[in-house]
């Protein structure tokens, strides 16, 4: 087996048994990045010197019998909007070029400082997490390792491709309306969006505060469960985190599905769903039936309102969050300082923000403006409650919900860049989960006729990540696709 084919838990075991040193693991990871990065562009900042220095330190501690944490120097990719102390955190934007946070995000404290993970670098993303294709980065697009002419999904595209290509076995992303699950689906990896409040958002540069959640991407369900155990929990630095006991997710993975009732929403299989996607997801549902689960049809009468509701709320929150980036309080100021302060602010934002970010700020500001606030934003909040109620009604009859992750497989680079509305509609199956604040898992369930991955989504009730991970793990073992590697792995790069 090649080094890059190992799962995260397998690498940890080999370090424990001294088959690999941590330094060897990090060196091989950077070697893999060097072999594939020109084709993929997964990373925007690499930390080779810092990573190797930490690897040597952890190896010394291990030889001396000191504890080095549960992750034993496991290499990670970190999305470029999660703060790592003294590490460039630019959110894929020119306006934050050169910004070095003076502190770590809470998830970084858990993974790196407490449990001994090593950050290889910052992964590429749509600017300020605004996009579904990772084409909106000021650093240029990321490419799908299954077909480099296709998008990897977004906004956590770099975090998905670094896992799918073997550059690293695990990464962190964020999910506002599907930004972990979309690239997980398009790149054939596992993506977990936890319950809102399950993982601290302290140190996350927010796109939309009431929707954002940090989560892992990995090659297998076990690795995502392992990472969630470490990053989940109450954080006094984040008032939105819930003080609820964290389950032993890895120990619950093999629980029987006998007599579990799983809901299949008819509206999630309607118009716009590609035939290959529908066929593979339907087959996966039948696999769960064969494992003892009972599937029933359920309904989501307000699904058609999810996209406008999501984008009204997300863009409104984004326009408020991004108001601080004016070149004075945050960000790089324009070189042209002519005119009054308002002209300089305007020029700075026009030069430093990309077109998609500007579009969302304008739409969000419009929805919040006098005369339109009640008409748009308040109405969207009311519809959000109706969508949340649809889920709560469904969970009276089932323990989890099964559906496709995305209505299509990955589309071509540039195909939808001039059609933002069509791009927004791609989130129809993921954004309802964020509006309700629920946990959801995407795992690969097959491939279309072009050999592009298809994602299978499992949605759980609040703080019931253990159930969706259990269902995902057993289905993953049954389908046996998680060791299938992207074609870029076999091209003799």
Secondary structure, 3 states (H helix, E strand, C coil): CCHHHCCHHHHHHHHHCCCCCHHHHHHHHHHHHHHHHHHHCCEEEECHHHHHHHHHHHHHHHHCCCCCCCCCCCEEEEECCECCCCCECCCCCHHHCCCECCCCCHHHHHHHHHCCCEEEEEECCCHHHCCCCCCCCCCCCCCECCECCECCCCCCHHHHHHHHCCCCCEEEEEECCCCCHHHHHHHCCEEEECCCCCECCCCECCCCCCCCEEEEEECCHHHHHHHHHHHECCCCCCCCCCCCCCCCHHHHCCCCCCCCEEEEEHHHHCCCCCHHHHHHHHHHHHHHHHCCCEEEEECCCCHHHHHHHHHHHHHHHHHHHHHHECCCCECCCCCCCCCCHHHHHHHHHHHHCCHHHHHHHHHHHHHHCCCCHHHHHHHHHHHHHHHHHHHHHHCCCCCEEEEECCCCCCCECCCCCCCHHHHHHCCCCCHHHHHHCCCEEEEEEEECCCCCEEEEEEEECCCCHHHHHHHHHHHHHHHCCCCCCCHHHHCCC
